Amino acid sequence: MGDTRSEKGRLSKRALKAALAVPEFLAKRRPGPRILIYHQVGTNLGREMEVATETFANQIRYLEAEGSIVSLDNAVSRMGTPGDDRLFVLTFDDGYSDMYENAFPLLAEHGIPFTLYITTLPMQDASVSKPGTLPLTWEQLEEMFDSGLATVGAHTHSHPDLRFLSTDAVAAELDESNALIGDRLGVQPRHFAYPKGWWSAGAETEVRKRYATAVLGEGPPNRRGTDHYRLHRVAVQKSDGMRFFKRKLATGLVLEDRLRRIVRSYHGPPAVDP
C-alpha cells in the first residue's frame, strides 16, 4: 500500500509539473549562473529532495555537455558576463553521508568543484538527524575539503527557520556553526545558505557581518547587479527526472516556484530590478 501511495504521489507531482511547464515552452532562457540545490543522492528513501545515483550521474553529464561546472566563487565573479547562463554550480545542503558515498566519488573522478552547506549539530550528535538519514562525519568532510574540490559553507548549527528567531539567537546559530567548521577545517566559512532557502530580513544583518555570499531557494535569475546575499538557486527534485531538470535550467519553472511560495506563505526578499 505504501509503495502504491508513493507512486501515485510521484505521478501527481509530475502531472502538476507538466501542467505548470506548458506556458514556459515559449519562454526565453533565463540569464545568469545556475546554482543547483541537491540534498541526498542514492538513498532510495522516496523523498522529493533526493535523486538516484544514476540520475545524478546523468545530470552531471548533461551539465558538462551544456556548459561548465564551476565553483561558487567563480560563478559569482562572472555573473553578468556573456555566457554566464552556461555556468553551473553544484551545492549540497545539510551534510548527509550519502553525498560522500554516492556523489563525491563521481565528482572526484572528474575533478568537479562543489559547495557543501553544512548543518553542524547532526555532525556533533547523529541522534538528531532525520529518520533514515546519517550525517557526514567530520572525517568525511575533511577528506572532501582536502581534495581541493569542496567549498564548505555554513547552514546554521541546528537548521532553524531564521524568520522566527531573535537577532541574538540567529547570531548564536551562525557563530556556533562557524566555530565548529573553523575548528575542524582551519578556515572560516565564507558562504551561507538559509535553512529551507527561506530569507529573513532580521537574520540578513547578521549574515552580512559574517559571510561573502548567501543563497536562498528558488526565485529570480542571478544577473549583473544581483545582491550577493540574495542569490537564488534551482532545486533539484526526485520528480524532475531529466525532462524537468532540463526545463528548470532553461526557464526556472517559474509558475511552479510561485505556486510553492503561495502554498508555503513565503514571499522572499523584496523584488529589486538590477
C-alpha positions in Angstrom: 0.0 0.0 0.0 2.8 2.4 0.9 4.6 1.9 -2.4 1.4 2.4 -4.3 0.7 5.6 -2.5 4.2 6.9 -3.1 4.0 6.0 -6.8 0.6 7.9 -7.1 2.2 10.9 -5.3 5.2 10.9 -7.8 2.8 10.7 -10.8 0.7 13.5 -9.4 3.7 15.8 -8.9 4.9 15.1 -12.4 1.5 15.8 -13.8 1.4 19.1 -11.9 4.9 20.0 -13.2 3.9 19.2 -16.7 0.8 21.5 -16.5 2.8 24.3 -15.0 5.6 24.0 -17.5 3.4 24.3 -20.6 3.5 28.1 -20.7 7.3 28.1 -20.3 8.0 26.2 -23.6 7.7 29.6 -25.2 9.7 31.4 -22.5 13.2 32.8 -23.1 16.2 31.2 -21.5 16.9 32.9 -18.2 20.2 34.8 -17.7 22.8 34.1 -15.0 24.7 31.2 -13.5 22.6 28.3 -12.4 23.2 27.4 -8.7 21.7 24.0 -8.1 20.4 22.6 -4.8 21.0 19.0 -4.0 20.2 17.3 -0.7 20.5 13.5 -0.9 21.8 11.2 -3.6 21.1 7.5 -3.9 19.2 6.9 -0.6 16.1 5.3 -2.1 14.0 6.9 0.7 11.4 8.2 -1.7 11.8 11.8 -0.6 11.3 14.6 -3.1 14.6 16.3 -2.2 16.7 13.3 -3.4 17.9 11.9 -6.7 19.0 8.4 -7.7 22.7 7.9 -8.1 22.2 7.1 -11.8 20.1 10.2 -12.3 22.7 12.3 -10.6 25.4 10.9 -13.0 23.2 11.7 -16.0 22.6 15.2 -14.8 26.3 15.8 -14.4 27.0 14.6 -17.9 24.3 16.9 -19.2 25.7 19.9 -17.4 29.2 19.2 -18.7 27.9 19.0 -22.2 25.8 22.2 -21.9 28.5 24.4 -20.3 30.9 24.4 -17.4 30.5 23.2 -13.8 32.4 25.8 -11.7 32.9 26.8 -8.1 30.6 29.2 -6.4 33.2 31.9 -6.3 33.9 31.5 -10.0 30.3 31.8 -10.9 29.7 34.9 -8.7 32.7 36.7 -10.1 31.5 36.0 -13.7 27.8 36.9 -13.1 26.6 39.3 -15.7 29.3 38.4 -18.3 28.5 36.8 -21.7 27.6 33.1 -21.5 27.0 33.2 -17.7 23.8 31.1 -18.2 26.1 28.2 -19.1 27.8 28.3 -15.7 26.6 25.6 -13.3 27.3 25.4 -9.6 26.6 22.3 -7.5 25.6 22.9 -3.9 24.6 20.2 -1.4 22.6 21.2 1.7 22.6 19.9 5.3 25.5 17.4 5.0 24.4 13.8 4.5 26.7 10.9 4.4 25.2 9.6 1.2 26.6 12.7 -0.6 30.1 11.5 0.4 29.3 7.8 -0.5 27.3 8.3 -3.8 28.1 11.7 -5.2 31.7 12.6 -4.2 33.3 9.6 -6.0 32.0 10.8 -9.3 32.9 14.4 -8.6 36.4 13.5 -7.5 36.9 11.3 -10.6 36.0 14.2 -12.9 37.6 16.9 -10.8 34.3 18.8 -10.4 34.1 21.5 -7.8 31.1 21.7 -5.5 29.9 23.6 -2.4 28.7 21.9 0.8 26.4 23.9 3.2 26.8 22.1 6.5 24.4 21.9 9.4 26.8 21.2 12.3 24.6 19.9 15.1 23.9 16.5 13.4 27.6 16.0 12.9 28.1 16.5 16.6 25.1 14.3 17.5 23.8 11.9 14.9 20.8 11.1 17.0 19.1 14.4 16.0 19.3 13.5 12.3 16.1 13.0 10.3 14.8 9.4 10.4 16.5 7.2 7.8 19.5 9.6 7.3 23.0 9.7 8.5 25.1 13.0 8.7 28.5 13.3 7.3 31.3 12.6 9.7 33.9 15.2 10.3 36.5 12.9 8.8 34.4 12.6 5.6 34.0 16.4 5.4 37.8 16.8 5.9 38.6 14.4 3.1 36.3 16.3 0.7 37.7 19.6 1.8 41.3 18.4 1.4 40.6 17.2 -2.1 40.5 20.9 -3.1 37.2 20.5 -4.8 34.9 21.3 -1.9 34.0 24.7 -0.7 32.5 24.4 2.8 29.8 26.9 3.7 27.6 27.3 6.7 23.9 26.3 7.1 23.5 27.2 10.8 24.0 24.8 13.7 20.6 23.3 14.2 18.7 24.3 11.0 16.0 26.5 12.4 13.7 28.7 10.5 15.5 32.0 11.0 12.4 34.1 10.3 11.2 33.3 13.8 14.4 33.8 15.8 15.6 36.9 17.7 18.8 38.6 16.4 20.8 37.1 19.3 19.5 33.6 18.6 20.4 34.0 14.9 23.9 35.2 15.9 24.3 32.2 18.2 23.3 29.8 15.4 25.8 31.3 13.0 28.7 31.6 15.5 28.4 28.0 16.7 28.4 26.7 13.2 31.3 28.8 12.2 33.3 27.9 15.3 32.9 24.1 14.7 33.7 24.3 11.0 36.7 26.6 11.7 38.0 24.2 14.4 37.9 21.1 12.2 39.0 22.6 8.8 41.1 25.5 10.0 39.1 28.1 7.9 36.1 30.2 8.5 33.2 29.6 6.1 32.7 32.5 3.6 29.4 31.4 2.2 26.0 30.8 3.8 22.7 29.1 2.9 19.4 30.0 4.6 17.7 26.9 6.1 14.9 25.7 3.8 16.1 28.6 1.5 13.8 31.0 3.4 15.2 34.5 3.6 14.8 36.6 6.8 15.1 40.3 6.9 16.1 40.1 10.6 18.7 37.5 10.0 20.3 39.1 7.0 22.1 41.8 9.1 23.9 39.0 11.0 24.6 37.1 7.8 26.2 40.1 6.1 28.5 40.5 9.0 30.0 37.0 8.7 29.9 35.9 5.1 30.8 36.9 1.5 27.6 35.4 -0.1 24.3 34.0 1.0 21.9 31.7 -1.0 18.2 31.3 -0.9 15.8 28.8 -2.5 14.3 29.2 -6.0 13.4 32.7 -7.3 14.5 35.3 -9.9 17.6 34.7 -12.0 21.0 35.8 -10.8 22.3 38.5 -13.1 24.5 41.6 -13.1 23.6 43.6 -10.0 22.0 40.8 -8.1 22.8 41.1 -4.4 25.4 38.5 -3.4 23.5 38.0 -0.2 20.3 37.1 -2.0 21.4 34.6 -4.6 18.7 32.2 -5.8 19.2 28.5 -6.6 17.5 25.8 -8.7 16.1 23.0 -6.5 16.7 19.5 -8.0 13.9 17.2 -7.1 13.1 13.5 -7.4 10.0 14.2 -9.6 12.1 16.3 -12.0 13.8 13.3 -13.8 15.8 14.6 -16.7 12.9 16.3 -18.6 12.0 18.8 -15.9 15.6 19.1 -14.8 16.5 20.5 -18.3 13.4 22.8 -18.2 14.3 24.2 -14.8 17.8 25.0 -16.1 16.4 26.8 -19.1 13.5 28.8 -17.7 13.4 28.1 -13.9 9.8 26.6 -13.9 8.6 30.0 -12.7 5.0 29.0 -12.2 5.9 26.0 -10.1 8.0 28.2 -7.9 5.2 30.8 -7.5 2.8 28.1 -6.5 5.2 26.7 -4.0 5.6 30.1 -2.4 1.9 30.6 -2.1 1.3 27.2 -0.5 4.1 27.8 2.0 3.2 31.5 2.6 6.7 32.6 1.8 7.4 35.7 -0.3 11.2 36.0 -0.1 13.1 39.3 -0.2 11.6 42.4 -1.8 12.0 42.4 -5.6 14.8 44.5 -6.9 15.3 45.2 -10.6 19.1 45.1 -11.0 
